[in-house]
Every structure is written in C-alpha cells, then in structure tokens.
Amino acid sequence: DRHLDEYLANIAVQGTPDDMLEAARYFQTLPQQEDRAILLYHKAGLTSKAIDLAFRHERYSALAQIADSVGKNADPTQVTRMADYFMQLKQFDKAVDLLAAIDRVDEAADLAIRNEIPLTEE
C-alpha cells in the first residue's frame, strides 16, 4: 500500500543506519521506488551504492542531491563518475565541487578556470 510505504520511508529516515538499510533493500525491490532506496542508502552511509543505483535507474535528480553532500570519505571512482556526468551536462559548478571534494584540486581549479566558475576557499 502506498501510504504504508510512505510511512515506512519517513520512519526509516529517522532511524538507525541499519533501519535505513533494511528499508532501502525493501524499496529497491519495488517498482518506481528507487528514489527512496537511493536516499536511504545515502543517508545510511552507503553512498557508493546509492550512486550506482541512481545511475542504473537513471535517477539523475537523486545524483544531484547526493552531489550536494559528497565528502572526502566518498569513493573517488564513484565521485569521478558523477563529475563526468555533470561535465557532460555542462553543469561545471557541480563537477568542480565534486572534484574538489575528493582532493582533485588541480583538476577542479583547471575546470573552473576554463569554464569561468568562481573559486572559493571551500
């Protein structure tokens, strides 16, 4: 039932990482519920799994949300994959932020300069 799924998603987001993972696995089995699974995997700390699932199911808005919160602990391969995707879309600001987040500062700076993206200390 749709209302129960919505309730479960809301409860899981507030729960422990294990709760989030269990709910994410459940939502991953349901049609049209990939966005919930992606969000829960990401919030539970499995960002690489969330990114992979987002690419597999072409959930690019979910990728944009993940991109906004990627940190130094993220898998550099997956973050590079996201940066490449945003470069293809000419969303160079997101690509610059992603590259900088994984300490590819020279590459991020070069991309920013070539595409007239303002650089900050962050």
Biopython code that builds the backbone (N, CA, C, O; Angstrom):
import numpy as np
from Bio.PDB.StructureBuilder import StructureBuilder

atoms = [
    (1, "ASP", "N", (0.842, -1.183, 0.000)),
    (1, "ASP", "CA", (0.000, 0.000, 0.000)),
    (1, "ASP", "C", (0.890, 1.250, 0.000)),
    (1, "ASP", "O", (1.889, 1.307, 0.717)),
    (2, "ARG", "N", (0.530, 2.222, -0.787)),
    (2, "ARG", "CA", (1.346, 3.421, -0.962)),
    (2, "ARG", "C", (1.522, 4.203, 0.338)),
    (2, "ARG", "O", (2.604, 4.719, 0.615)),
    (3, "HIS", "N", (0.459, 4.287, 1.131)),
    (3, "HIS", "CA", (0.539, 5.046, 2.384)),
    (3, "HIS", "C", (1.468, 4.368, 3.393)),
    (3, "HIS", "O", (2.199, 5.037, 4.123)),
    (4, "LEU", "N", (1.431, 3.043, 3.426)),
    (4, "LEU", "CA", (2.336, 2.323, 4.321)),
    (4, "LEU", "C", (3.783, 2.511, 3.890)),
    (4, "LEU", "O", (4.668, 2.669, 4.731)),
    (5, "ASP", "N", (4.028, 2.493, 2.576)),
    (5, "ASP", "CA", (5.383, 2.709, 2.071)),
    (5, "ASP", "C", (5.884, 4.104, 2.430)),
    (5, "ASP", "O", (7.044, 4.276, 2.805)),
    (6, "GLU", "N", (5.015, 5.085, 2.316)),
    (6, "GLU", "CA", (5.388, 6.456, 2.677)),
    (6, "GLU", "C", (5.706, 6.549, 4.173)),
    (6, "GLU", "O", (6.675, 7.193, 4.574)),
    (7, "TYR", "N", (4.888, 5.906, 4.973)),
    (7, "TYR", "CA", (5.104, 5.887, 6.421)),
    (7, "TYR", "C", (6.437, 5.210, 6.750)),
    (7, "TYR", "O", (7.216, 5.720, 7.555)),
    (8, "LEU", "N", (6.691, 4.062, 6.123)),
    (8, "LEU", "CA", (7.936, 3.329, 6.345)),
    (8, "LEU", "C", (9.144, 4.187, 5.973)),
    (8, "LEU", "O", (10.129, 4.223, 6.711)),
    (9, "ALA", "N", (9.075, 4.871, 4.845)),
    (9, "ALA", "CA", (10.186, 5.719, 4.409)),
    (9, "ALA", "C", (10.448, 6.827, 5.422)),
    (9, "ALA", "O", (11.601, 7.107, 5.753)),
    (10, "ASN", "N", (9.392, 7.453, 5.913)),
    (10, "ASN", "CA", (9.548, 8.530, 6.897)),
    (10, "ASN", "C", (10.145, 8.030, 8.207)),
    (10, "ASN", "O", (10.987, 8.698, 8.806)),
    (11, "ILE", "N", (9.716, 6.877, 8.644)),
    (11, "ILE", "CA", (10.241, 6.297, 9.885)),
    (11, "ILE", "C", (11.696, 5.877, 9.693)),
    (11, "ILE", "O", (12.532, 6.126, 10.561)),
    (12, "ALA", "N", (12.000, 5.248, 8.571)),
    (12, "ALA", "CA", (13.355, 4.755, 8.317)),
    (12, "ALA", "C", (14.372, 5.889, 8.288)),
    (12, "ALA", "O", (15.476, 5.744, 8.811)),
    (13, "VAL", "N", (14.011, 7.010, 7.683)),
    (13, "VAL", "CA", (14.925, 8.151, 7.584)),
    (13, "VAL", "C", (15.325, 8.645, 8.973)),
    (13, "VAL", "O", (16.421, 9.177, 9.153)),
    (14, "GLN", "N", (14.452, 8.472, 9.938)),
    (14, "GLN", "CA", (14.725, 8.926, 11.301)),
    (14, "GLN", "C", (15.375, 7.838, 12.159)),
    (14, "GLN", "O", (15.746, 8.083, 13.307)),
    (15, "GLY", "N", (15.506, 6.650, 11.600)),
    (15, "GLY", "CA", (16.019, 5.524, 12.367)),
    (15, "GLY", "C", (17.529, 5.395, 12.327)),
    (15, "GLY", "O", (18.248, 6.324, 11.960)),
    (16, "THR", "N", (17.983, 4.227, 12.712)),
    (16, "THR", "CA", (19.415, 3.922, 12.711)),
    (16, "THR", "C", (19.857, 3.590, 11.282)),
    (16, "THR", "O", (19.019, 3.343, 10.415)),
    (17, "PRO", "N", (21.161, 3.585, 11.039)),
    (17, "PRO", "CA", (21.628, 3.165, 9.709)),
    (17, "PRO", "C", (21.130, 1.768, 9.314)),
    (17, "PRO", "O", (20.825, 1.523, 8.147)),
    (18, "ASP", "N", (21.049, 0.859, 10.286)),
    (18, "ASP", "CA", (20.531, -0.478, 9.975)),
    (18, "ASP", "C", (19.073, -0.422, 9.538)),
    (18, "ASP", "O", (18.672, -1.133, 8.617)),
    (19, "ASP", "N", (18.276, 0.423, 10.196)),
    (19, "ASP", "CA", (16.875, 0.603, 9.798)),
    (19, "ASP", "C", (16.797, 1.138, 8.368)),
    (19, "ASP", "O", (15.987, 0.684, 7.559)),
    (20, "MET", "N", (17.658, 2.113, 8.079)),
    (20, "MET", "CA", (17.671, 2.708, 6.739)),
    (20, "MET", "C", (18.046, 1.675, 5.685)),
    (20, "MET", "O", (17.444, 1.628, 4.612)),
    (21, "LEU", "N", (19.042, 0.848, 5.992)),
    (21, "LEU", "CA", (19.470, -0.181, 5.039)),
    (21, "LEU", "C", (18.373, -1.202, 4.783)),
    (21, "LEU", "O", (18.130, -1.596, 3.642)),
    (22, "GLU", "N", (17.718, -1.623, 5.843)),
    (22, "GLU", "CA", (16.633, -2.597, 5.687)),
    (22, "GLU", "C", (15.511, -2.021, 4.825)),
    (22, "GLU", "O", (14.991, -2.701, 3.940)),
    (23, "ALA", "N", (15.145, -0.786, 5.083)),
    (23, "ALA", "CA", (14.097, -0.139, 4.290)),
    (23, "ALA", "C", (14.563, 0.089, 2.855)),
    (23, "ALA", "O", (13.780, -0.073, 1.919)),
    (24, "ALA", "N", (15.822, 0.461, 2.673)),
    (24, "ALA", "CA", (16.353, 0.678, 1.320)),
    (24, "ALA", "C", (16.275, -0.606, 0.502)),
    (24, "ALA", "O", (15.878, -0.587, -0.663)),
    (25, "ARG", "N", (16.656, -1.716, 1.121)),
    (25, "ARG", "CA", (16.576, -3.010, 0.414)),
    (25, "ARG", "C", (15.132, -3.323, 0.017)),
    (25, "ARG", "O", (14.877, -3.824, -1.079)),
    (26, "TYR", "N", (14.203, -3.026, 0.905)),
    (26, "TYR", "CA", (12.787, -3.241, 0.608)),
    (26, "TYR", "C", (12.353, -2.374, -0.573)),
    (26, "TYR", "O", (11.752, -2.878, -1.522)),
    (27, "PHE", "N", (12.653, -1.075, -0.521)),
    (27, "PHE", "CA", (12.220, -0.169, -1.588)),
    (27, "PHE", "C", (12.894, -0.499, -2.918)),
    (27, "PHE", "O", (12.326, -0.258, -3.984)),
    (28, "GLN", "N", (14.092, -1.044, -2.851)),
    (28, "GLN", "CA", (14.793, -1.410, -4.081)),
    (28, "GLN", "C", (14.062, -2.522, -4.828)),
    (28, "GLN", "O", (14.218, -2.654, -6.042)),
    (29, "THR", "N", (13.270, -3.318, -4.125)),
    (29, "THR", "CA", (12.539, -4.412, -4.766)),
    (29, "THR", "C", (11.224, -3.967, -5.389)),
    (29, "THR", "O", (10.605, -4.721, -6.140)),
    (30, "LEU", "N", (10.794, -2.747, -5.082)),
    (30, "LEU", "CA", (9.505, -2.259, -5.570)),
    (30, "LEU", "C", (9.671, -1.412, -6.824)),
    (30, "LEU", "O", (10.625, -0.643, -6.935)),
    (31, "PRO", "N", (8.745, -1.550, -7.766)),
    (31, "PRO", "CA", (8.813, -0.692, -8.953)),
    (31, "PRO", "C", (8.557, 0.770, -8.583)),
    (31, "PRO", "O", (7.715, 1.074, -7.738)),
    (32, "GLN", "N", (9.287, 1.649, -9.222)),
    (32, "GLN", "CA", (9.128, 3.100, -9.048)),
    (32, "GLN", "C", (9.454, 3.598, -7.639)),
    (32, "GLN", "O", (9.006, 4.676, -7.249)),
    (33, "GLN", "N", (10.220, 2.834, -6.880)),
    (33, "GLN", "CA", (10.602, 3.257, -5.526)),
    (33, "GLN", "C", (12.119, 3.419, -5.386)),
    (33, "GLN", "O", (12.645, 3.494, -4.275)),
    (34, "GLU", "N", (12.807, 3.472, -6.521)),
    (34, "GLU", "CA", (14.263, 3.569, -6.492)),
    (34, "GLU", "C", (14.737, 4.839, -5.788)),
    (34, "GLU", "O", (15.753, 4.822, -5.093)),
    (35, "ASP", "N", (14.003, 5.941, -5.968)),
    (35, "ASP", "CA", (14.413, 7.198, -5.326)),
    (35, "ASP", "C", (14.484, 7.052, -3.808)),
    (35, "ASP", "O", (15.408, 7.560, -3.171)),
    (36, "ARG", "N", (13.520, 6.368, -3.244)),
    (36, "ARG", "CA", (13.530, 6.154, -1.789)),
    (36, "ARG", "C", (14.705, 5.277, -1.385)),
    (36, "ARG", "O", (15.380, 5.546, -0.391)),
    (37, "ALA", "N", (14.943, 4.229, -2.161)),
    (37, "ALA", "CA", (16.077, 3.348, -1.860)),
    (37, "ALA", "C", (17.391, 4.121, -1.939)),
    (37, "ALA", "O", (18.257, 3.963, -1.079)),
    (38, "ILE", "N", (17.540, 4.947, -2.956)),
    (38, "ILE", "CA", (18.767, 5.735, -3.138)),
    (38, "ILE", "C", (18.976, 6.665, -1.950)),
    (38, "ILE", "O", (20.069, 6.724, -1.387)),
    (39, "LEU", "N", (17.933, 7.386, -1.571)),
    (39, "LEU", "CA", (18.030, 8.307, -0.434)),
    (39, "LEU", "C", (18.424, 7.567, 0.841)),
    (39, "LEU", "O", (19.290, 8.024, 1.587)),
    (40, "LEU", "N", (17.794, 6.437, 1.085)),
    (40, "LEU", "CA", (18.072, 5.694, 2.313)),
    (40, "LEU", "C", (19.481, 5.110, 2.316)),
    (40, "LEU", "O", (20.158, 5.145, 3.344)),
    (41, "TYR", "N", (19.933, 4.574, 1.186)),
    (41, "TYR", "CA", (21.313, 4.080, 1.118)),
    (41, "TYR", "C", (22.290, 5.220, 1.402)),
    (41, "TYR", "O", (23.254, 5.050, 2.149)),
    (42, "HIS", "N", (22.038, 6.366, 0.809)),
    (42, "HIS", "CA", (22.927, 7.509, 1.009)),
    (42, "HIS", "C", (22.942, 7.953, 2.469)),
    (42, "HIS", "O", (24.010, 8.165, 3.042)),
    (43, "LYS", "N", (21.768, 8.092, 3.068)),
    (43, "LYS", "CA", (21.687, 8.528, 4.471)),
    (43, "LYS", "C", (22.306, 7.502, 5.417)),
    (43, "LYS", "O", (22.809, 7.861, 6.482)),
    (44, "ALA", "N", (22.270, 6.227, 5.030)),
    (44, "ALA", "CA", (22.846, 5.173, 5.864)),
    (44, "ALA", "C", (24.361, 5.096, 5.722)),
    (44, "ALA", "O", (25.018, 4.342, 6.441)),
    (45, "GLY", "N", (24.915, 5.871, 4.800)),
    (45, "GLY", "CA", (26.365, 5.880, 4.626)),
    (45, "GLY", "C", (26.867, 5.044, 3.471)),
    (45, "GLY", "O", (28.075, 4.969, 3.251)),
    (46, "LEU", "N", (25.979, 4.415, 2.729)),
    (46, "LEU", "CA", (26.382, 3.624, 1.568)),
    (46, "LEU", "C", (26.246, 4.472, 0.305)),
    (46, "LEU", "O", (25.469, 4.152, -0.595)),
    (47, "THR", "N", (27.007, 5.544, 0.258)),
    (47, "THR", "CA", (26.905, 6.498, -0.842)),
    (47, "THR", "C", (27.242, 5.854, -2.176)),
    (47, "THR", "O", (26.590, 6.146, -3.179)),
    (48, "SER", "N", (28.245, 4.986, -2.213)),
    (48, "SER", "CA", (28.609, 4.333, -3.476)),
    (48, "SER", "C", (27.454, 3.505, -4.020)),
    (48, "SER", "O", (27.184, 3.512, -5.221)),
    (49, "LYS", "N", (26.778, 2.795, -3.132)),
    (49, "LYS", "CA", (25.621, 2.000, -3.561)),
    (49, "LYS", "C", (24.513, 2.915, -4.062)),
    (49, "LYS", "O", (23.857, 2.612, -5.059)),
    (50, "ALA", "N", (24.302, 4.030, -3.376)),
    (50, "ALA", "CA", (23.279, 4.994, -3.793)),
    (50, "ALA", "C", (23.602, 5.557, -5.173)),
    (50, "ALA", "O", (22.718, 5.669, -6.022)),
    (51, "ILE", "N", (24.861, 5.908, -5.397)),
    (51, "ILE", "CA", (25.277, 6.454, -6.696)),
    (51, "ILE", "C", (25.089, 5.416, -7.789)),
    (51, "ILE", "O", (24.556, 5.719, -8.856)),
    (52, "ASP", "N", (25.526, 4.190, -7.522)),
    (52, "ASP", "CA", (25.393, 3.122, -8.509)),
    (52, "ASP", "C", (23.929, 2.890, -8.865)),
    (52, "ASP", "O", (23.588, 2.760, -10.041)),
    (53, "LEU", "N", (23.077, 2.839, -7.873)),
    (53, "LEU", "CA", (21.643, 2.629, -8.092)),
    (53, "LEU", "C", (21.042, 3.796, -8.880)),
    (53, "LEU", "O", (20.209, 3.588, -9.762)),
    (54, "ALA", "N", (21.459, 5.008, -8.564)),
    (54, "ALA", "CA", (20.953, 6.188, -9.279)),
    (54, "ALA", "C", (21.332, 6.136, -10.759)),
    (54, "ALA", "O", (20.508, 6.446, -11.620)),
    (55, "PHE", "N", (22.564, 5.750, -11.056)),
    (55, "PHE", "CA", (22.966, 5.629, -12.458)),
    (55, "PHE", "C", (22.212, 4.492, -13.149)),
    (55, "PHE", "O", (21.744, 4.645, -14.277)),
    (56, "ARG", "N", (22.099, 3.349, -12.464)),
    (56, "ARG", "CA", (21.428, 2.196, -13.075)),
    (56, "ARG", "C", (19.976, 2.477, -13.433)),
    (56, "ARG", "O", (19.469, 1.997, -14.447)),
    (57, "HIS", "N", (19.317, 3.262, -12.588)),
    (57, "HIS", "CA", (17.897, 3.552, -12.808)),
    (57, "HIS", "C", (17.662, 4.946, -13.377)),
    (57, "HIS", "O", (16.531, 5.427, -13.442)),
    (58, "GLU", "N", (18.756, 5.583, -13.787)),
    (58, "GLU", "CA", (18.692, 6.911, -14.415)),
    (58, "GLU", "C", (17.928, 7.913, -13.550)),
    (58, "GLU", "O", (17.074, 8.654, -14.039)),
    (59, "ARG", "N", (18.246, 7.921, -12.285)),
    (59, "ARG", "CA", (17.637, 8.852, -11.330)),
    (59, "ARG", "C", (18.603, 10.012, -11.112)),
    (59, "ARG", "O", (19.276, 10.104, -10.085)),
    (60, "TYR", "N", (18.650, 10.887, -12.099)),
    (60, "TYR", "CA", (19.664, 11.936, -12.099)),
    (60, "TYR", "C", (19.375, 13.046, -11.099)),
    (60, "TYR", "O", (20.301, 13.725, -10.656)),
    (61, "SER", "N", (18.123, 13.242, -10.737)),
    (61, "SER", "CA", (17.838, 14.237, -9.693)),
    (61, "SER", "C", (18.381, 13.745, -8.349)),
    (61, "SER", "O", (18.828, 14.543, -7.526)),
    (62, "ALA", "N", (18.340, 12.441, -8.136)),
    (62, "ALA", "CA", (18.915, 11.882, -6.909)),
    (62, "ALA", "C", (20.431, 12.072, -6.905)),
    (62, "ALA", "O", (21.019, 12.333, -5.856)),
    (63, "LEU", "N", (21.065, 11.941, -8.071)),
    (63, "LEU", "CA", (22.506, 12.182, -8.162)),
    (63, "LEU", "C", (22.844, 13.612, -7.775)),
    (63, "LEU", "O", (23.836, 13.863, -7.091)),
    (64, "ALA", "N", (22.017, 14.538, -8.215)),
    (64, "ALA", "CA", (22.259, 15.946, -7.888)),
    (64, "ALA", "C", (22.180, 16.161, -6.380)),
    (64, "ALA", "O", (22.971, 16.920, -5.820)),
    (65, "GLN", "N", (21.235, 15.499, -5.721)),
    (65, "GLN", "CA", (21.120, 15.615, -4.263)),
    (65, "GLN", "C", (22.346, 15.022, -3.575)),
    (65, "GLN", "O", (22.879, 15.603, -2.629)),
    (66, "ILE", "N", (22.786, 13.871, -4.053)),
    (66, "ILE", "CA", (23.971, 13.237, -3.471)),
    (66, "ILE", "C", (25.187, 14.132, -3.684)),
    (66, "ILE", "O", (26.007, 14.299, -2.781)),
    (67, "ALA", "N", (25.299, 14.705, -4.873)),
    (67, "ALA", "CA", (26.450, 15.558, -5.201)),
    (67, "ALA", "C", (26.583, 16.714, -4.227)),
    (67, "ALA", "O", (27.694, 17.142, -3.915)),
    (68, "ASP", "N", (25.468, 17.216, -3.750)),
    (68, "ASP", "CA", (25.499, 18.351, -2.829)),
    (68, "ASP", "C", (26.051, 17.995, -1.452)),
    (68, "ASP", "O", (26.385, 18.883, -0.668)),
    (69, "SER", "N", (26.147, 16.699, -1.158)),
    (69, "SER", "CA", (26.597, 16.319, 0.185)),
    (69, "SER", "C", (27.769, 15.342, 0.182)),
    (69, "SER", "O", (28.047, 14.707, 1.200)),
    (70, "VAL", "N", (28.454, 15.218, -0.943)),
    (70, "VAL", "CA", (29.595, 14.304, -1.022)),
    (70, "VAL", "C", (30.758, 14.873, -0.213)),
    (70, "VAL", "O", (31.069, 16.061, -0.294)),
    (71, "GLY", "N", (31.384, 14.011, 0.557)),
    (71, "GLY", "CA", (32.529, 14.425, 1.363)),
    (71, "GLY", "C", (33.780, 13.660, 0.984)),
    (71, "GLY", "O", (33.785, 12.882, 0.030)),
    (72, "LYS", "N", (34.829, 13.887, 1.733)),
    (72, "LYS", "CA", (36.130, 13.279, 1.455)),
    (72, "LYS", "C", (36.117, 11.758, 1.600)),
    (72, "LYS", "O", (36.993, 11.088, 1.054)),
    (73, "ASN", "N", (35.153, 11.202, 2.318)),
    (73, "ASN", "CA", (35.115, 9.758, 2.536)),
    (73, "ASN", "C", (34.440, 8.994, 1.407)),
    (73, "ASN", "O", (34.404, 7.763, 1.428)),
    (74, "ALA", "N", (33.910, 9.701, 0.429)),
    (74, "ALA", "CA", (33.209, 9.039, -0.675)),
    (74, "ALA", "C", (34.208, 8.317, -1.577)),
    (74, "ALA", "O", (35.381, 8.683, -1.648)),
    (75, "ASP", "N", (33.726, 7.301, -2.252)),
    (75, "ASP", "CA", (34.541, 6.525, -3.186)),
    (75, "ASP", "C", (34.956, 7.419, -4.355)),
    (75, "ASP", "O", (34.098, 7.889, -5.102)),
    (76, "PRO", "N", (36.262, 7.661, -4.525)),
    (76, "PRO", "CA", (36.720, 8.557, -5.591)),
    (76, "PRO", "C", (36.274, 8.121, -6.989)),
    (76, "PRO", "O", (36.015, 8.965, -7.847)),
    (77, "THR", "N", (36.184, 6.824, -7.218)),
    (77, "THR", "CA", (35.750, 6.334, -8.530)),
    (77, "THR", "C", (34.314, 6.752, -8.808)),
    (77, "THR", "O", (33.996, 7.212, -9.905)),
    (78, "GLN", "N", (33.452, 6.592, -7.819)),
    (78, "GLN", "CA", (32.048, 6.965, -7.990)),
    (78, "GLN", "C", (31.890, 8.479, -8.109)),
    (78, "GLN", "O", (31.079, 8.962, -8.899)),
    (79, "VAL", "N", (32.660, 9.221, -7.331)),
    (79, "VAL", "CA", (32.568, 10.681, -7.388)),
    (79, "VAL", "C", (33.062, 11.179, -8.742)),
    (79, "VAL", "O", (32.488, 12.108, -9.310)),
    (80, "THR", "N", (34.122, 10.566, -9.260)),
    (80, "THR", "CA", (34.617, 10.925, -10.594)),
    (80, "THR", "C", (33.557, 10.631, -11.644)),
    (80, "THR", "O", (33.358, 11.413, -12.573)),
    (81, "ARG", "N", (32.887, 9.515, -11.494)),
    (81, "ARG", "CA", (31.798, 9.153, -12.418)),
    (81, "ARG", "C", (30.706, 10.223, -12.398)),
    (81, "ARG", "O", (30.181, 10.607, -13.443)),
    (82, "MET", "N", (30.373, 10.696, -11.204)),
    (82, "MET", "CA", (29.369, 11.758, -11.088)),
    (82, "MET", "C", (29.880, 13.056, -11.708)),
    (82, "MET", "O", (29.143, 13.738, -12.419)),
    (83, "ALA", "N", (31.135, 13.395, -11.440)),
    (83, "ALA", "CA", (31.708, 14.626, -12.001)),
    (83, "ALA", "C", (31.681, 14.573, -13.525)),
    (83, "ALA", "O", (31.341, 15.561, -14.176)),
    (84, "ASP", "N", (32.038, 13.425, -14.096)),
    (84, "ASP", "CA", (31.996, 13.264, -15.560)),
    (84, "ASP", "C", (30.581, 13.468, -16.086)),
    (84, "ASP", "O", (30.376, 14.110, -17.116)),
    (85, "TYR", "N", (29.609, 12.914, -15.368)),
    (85, "TYR", "CA", (28.213, 13.074, -15.770)),
    (85, "TYR", "C", (27.818, 14.550, -15.777)),
    (85, "TYR", "O", (27.214, 15.028, -16.737)),
    (86, "PHE", "N", (28.157, 15.267, -14.715)),
    (86, "PHE", "CA", (27.792, 16.686, -14.652)),
    (86, "PHE", "C", (28.556, 17.514, -15.684)),
    (86, "PHE", "O", (28.042, 18.524, -16.165)),
    (87, "MET", "N", (29.778, 17.100, -16.029)),
    (87, "MET", "CA", (30.504, 17.796, -17.104)),
    (87, "MET", "C", (29.782, 17.619, -18.438)),
    (87, "MET", "O", (29.684, 18.560, -19.226)),
    (88, "GLN", "N", (29.279, 16.410, -18.688)),
    (88, "GLN", "CA", (28.529, 16.165, -19.928)),
    (88, "GLN", "C", (27.299, 17.058, -20.007)),
    (88, "GLN", "O", (26.909, 17.490, -21.092)),
    (89, "LEU", "N", (26.695, 17.332, -18.871)),
    (89, "LEU", "CA", (25.511, 18.197, -18.829)),
    (89, "LEU", "C", (25.883, 19.678, -18.802)),
    (89, "LEU", "O", (25.017, 20.552, -18.777)),
    (90, "LYS", "N", (27.184, 19.937, -18.808)),
    (90, "LYS", "CA", (27.706, 21.310, -18.735)),
    (90, "LYS", "C", (27.354, 21.982, -17.406)),
    (90, "LYS", "O", (27.251, 23.206, -17.323)),
    (91, "GLN", "N", (27.175, 21.166, -16.378)),
    (91, "GLN", "CA", (26.969, 21.678, -15.019)),
    (91, "GLN", "C", (28.338, 21.670, -14.325)),
    (91, "GLN", "O", (28.590, 20.909, -13.391)),
    (92, "PHE", "N", (29.201, 22.553, -14.826)),
    (92, "PHE", "CA", (30.591, 22.553, -14.403)),
    (92, "PHE", "C", (30.762, 22.902, -12.929)),
    (92, "PHE", "O", (31.712, 22.443, -12.295)),
    (93, "ASP", "N", (29.864, 23.699, -12.378)),
    (93, "ASP", "CA", (29.980, 24.051, -10.963)),
    (93, "ASP", "C", (29.867, 22.816, -10.079)),
    (93, "ASP", "O", (30.613, 22.675, -9.110)),
    (94, "LYS", "N", (28.933, 21.917, -10.408)),
    (94, "LYS", "CA", (28.789, 20.676, -9.633)),
    (94, "LYS", "C", (30.023, 19.794, -9.815)),
    (94, "LYS", "O", (30.525, 19.212, -8.853)),
    (95, "ALA", "N", (30.510, 19.700, -11.056)),
    (95, "ALA", "CA", (31.696, 18.887, -11.329)),
    (95, "ALA", "C", (32.902, 19.419, -10.558)),
    (95, "ALA", "O", (33.670, 18.641, -9.992)),
    (96, "VAL", "N", (33.069, 20.729, -10.534)),
    (96, "VAL", "CA", (34.180, 21.342, -9.792)),
    (96, "VAL", "C", (34.073, 20.992, -8.309)),
    (96, "VAL", "O", (35.062, 20.590, -7.696)),
    (97, "ASP", "N", (32.900, 21.139, -7.738)),
    (97, "ASP", "CA", (32.704, 20.825, -6.317)),
    (97, "ASP", "C", (33.018, 19.365, -6.018)),
    (97, "ASP", "O", (33.644, 19.057, -5.004)),
    (98, "LEU", "N", (32.586, 18.466, -6.897)),
    (98, "LEU", "CA", (32.830, 17.042, -6.689)),
    (98, "LEU", "C", (34.319, 16.723, -6.751)),
    (98, "LEU", "O", (34.838, 15.999, -5.902)),
    (99, "LEU", "N", (35.001, 17.258, -7.748)),
    (99, "LEU", "CA", (36.438, 17.002, -7.870)),
    (99, "LEU", "C", (37.193, 17.553, -6.665)),
    (99, "LEU", "O", (38.114, 16.911, -6.160)),
    (100, "ALA", "N", (36.814, 18.718, -6.213)),
    (100, "ALA", "CA", (37.463, 19.304, -5.036)),
    (100, "ALA", "C", (37.200, 18.462, -3.786)),
    (100, "ALA", "O", (38.069, 18.339, -2.923)),
    (101, "ALA", "N", (36.008, 17.888, -3.693)),
    (101, "ALA", "CA", (35.647, 17.081, -2.518)),
    (101, "ALA", "C", (36.534, 15.854, -2.371)),
    (101, "ALA", "O", (36.742, 15.372, -1.258)),
    (102, "ILE", "N", (37.062, 15.341, -3.485)),
    (102, "ILE", "CA", (37.929, 14.161, -3.412)),
    (102, "ILE", "C", (39.394, 14.547, -3.623)),
    (102, "ILE", "O", (40.211, 13.733, -4.054)),
    (103, "ASP", "N", (39.704, 15.800, -3.311)),
    (103, "ASP", "CA", (41.077, 16.321, -3.336)),
    (103, "ASP", "C", (41.735, 16.309, -4.713)),
    (103, "ASP", "O", (42.959, 16.224, -4.815)),
    (104, "ARG", "N", (40.944, 16.393, -5.752)),
    (104, "ARG", "CA", (41.499, 16.573, -7.100)),
    (104, "ARG", "C", (41.440, 18.074, -7.402)),
    (104, "ARG", "O", (40.805, 18.523, -8.356)),
    (105, "VAL", "N", (42.127, 18.816, -6.550)),
    (105, "VAL", "CA", (42.038, 20.272, -6.530)),
    (105, "VAL", "C", (42.562, 20.895, -7.817)),
    (105, "VAL", "O", (41.945, 21.818, -8.348)),
    (106, "ASP", "N", (43.693, 20.405, -8.328)),
    (106, "ASP", "CA", (44.252, 20.980, -9.561)),
    (106, "ASP", "C", (43.284, 20.817, -10.728)),
    (106, "ASP", "O", (43.068, 21.744, -11.509)),
    (107, "GLU", "N", (42.709, 19.626, -10.831)),
    (107, "GLU", "CA", (41.742, 19.367, -11.905)),
    (107, "GLU", "C", (40.489, 20.233, -11.735)),
    (107, "GLU", "O", (39.953, 20.764, -12.707)),
    (108, "ALA", "N", (40.036, 20.365, -10.495)),
    (108, "ALA", "CA", (38.864, 21.204, -10.214)),
    (108, "ALA", "C", (39.151, 22.657, -10.570)),
    (108, "ALA", "O", (38.314, 23.328, -11.174)),
    (109, "ALA", "N", (40.330, 23.142, -10.196)),
    (109, "ALA", "CA", (40.697, 24.534, -10.491)),
    (109, "ALA", "C", (40.794, 24.760, -11.993)),
    (109, "ALA", "O", (40.325, 25.779, -12.500)),
    (110, "ASP", "N", (41.398, 23.819, -12.706)),
    (110, "ASP", "CA", (41.519, 23.942, -14.160)),
    (110, "ASP", "C", (40.141, 23.993, -14.815)),
    (110, "ASP", "O", (39.893, 24.827, -15.687)),
    (111, "LEU", "N", (39.253, 23.108, -14.398)),
    (111, "LEU", "CA", (37.891, 23.084, -14.934)),
    (111, "LEU", "C", (37.163, 24.390, -14.626)),
    (111, "LEU", "O", (36.449, 24.927, -15.472)),
    (112, "ALA", "N", (37.349, 24.885, -13.427)),
    (112, "ALA", "CA", (36.701, 26.141, -13.031)),
    (112, "ALA", "C", (37.207, 27.307, -13.878)),
    (112, "ALA", "O", (36.419, 28.132, -14.341)),
    (113, "ILE", "N", (38.502, 27.372, -14.074)),
    (113, "ILE", "CA", (39.081, 28.469, -14.857)),
    (113, "ILE", "C", (38.610, 28.406, -16.308)),
    (113, "ILE", "O", (38.226, 29.421, -16.888)),
    (114, "ARG", "N", (38.644, 27.201, -16.893)),
    (114, "ARG", "CA", (38.222, 27.043, -18.294)),
    (114, "ARG", "C", (36.760, 27.398, -18.509)),
    (114, "ARG", "O", (36.372, 27.815, -19.600)),
    (115, "ASN", "N", (35.949, 27.232, -17.472)),
    (115, "ASN", "CA", (34.507, 27.456, -17.620)),
    (115, "ASN", "C", (34.003, 28.647, -16.819)),
    (115, "ASN", "O", (32.801, 28.809, -16.609)),
    (116, "GLU", "N", (34.936, 29.471, -16.377)),
    (116, "GLU", "CA", (34.614, 30.720, -15.682)),
    (116, "GLU", "C", (33.716, 30.506, -14.460)),
    (116, "GLU", "O", (32.753, 31.239, -14.235)),
    (117, "ILE", "N", (34.059, 29.487, -13.686)),
    (117, "ILE", "CA", (33.357, 29.197, -12.436)),
    (117, "ILE", "C", (34.135, 29.891, -11.316)),
    (117, "ILE", "O", (35.336, 29.657, -11.177)),
    (118, "PRO", "N", (33.490, 30.726, -10.524)),
    (118, "PRO", "CA", (34.204, 31.384, -9.423)),
    (118, "PRO", "C", (34.721, 30.356, -8.413)),
    (118, "PRO", "O", (34.010, 29.417, -8.056)),
    (119, "LEU", "N", (35.940, 30.537, -7.965)),
    (119, "LEU", "CA", (36.541, 29.642, -6.976)),
    (119, "LEU", "C", (36.443, 30.265, -5.590)),
    (119, "LEU", "O", (36.561, 31.479, -5.424)),
    (120, "THR", "N", (36.223, 29.398, -4.593)),
    (120, "THR", "CA", (36.201, 29.841, -3.201)),
    (120, "THR", "C", (37.186, 28.990, -2.420)),
    (120, "THR", "O", (37.741, 28.028, -2.953)),
    (121, "GLU", "N", (37.404, 29.336, -1.171)),
    (121, "GLU", "CA", (38.305, 28.570, -0.304)),
    (121, "GLU", "C", (37.760, 27.171, -0.036)),
    (121, "GLU", "O", (38.533, 26.240, 0.189)),
    (122, "GLU", "N", (36.462, 27.016, -0.056)),
    (122, "GLU", "CA", (35.826, 25.732, 0.226)),
    (122, "GLU", "C", (36.132, 24.786, -0.885)),
    (122, "GLU", "O", (35.694, 23.636, -0.855)),
]
sb = StructureBuilder()
sb.init_structure("model")
sb.init_model(0)
sb.init_chain("A")
sb.init_seg("    ")
for serial, (resi, resn, name, xyz) in enumerate(atoms, 1):
    if name == "N":
        sb.init_residue(resn, " ", resi, " ")
    sb.init_atom(name, np.array(xyz, "f"), 0.0, 1.0, " ", f" {name:<3s}", serial, name[0])
structure = sb.get_structure()
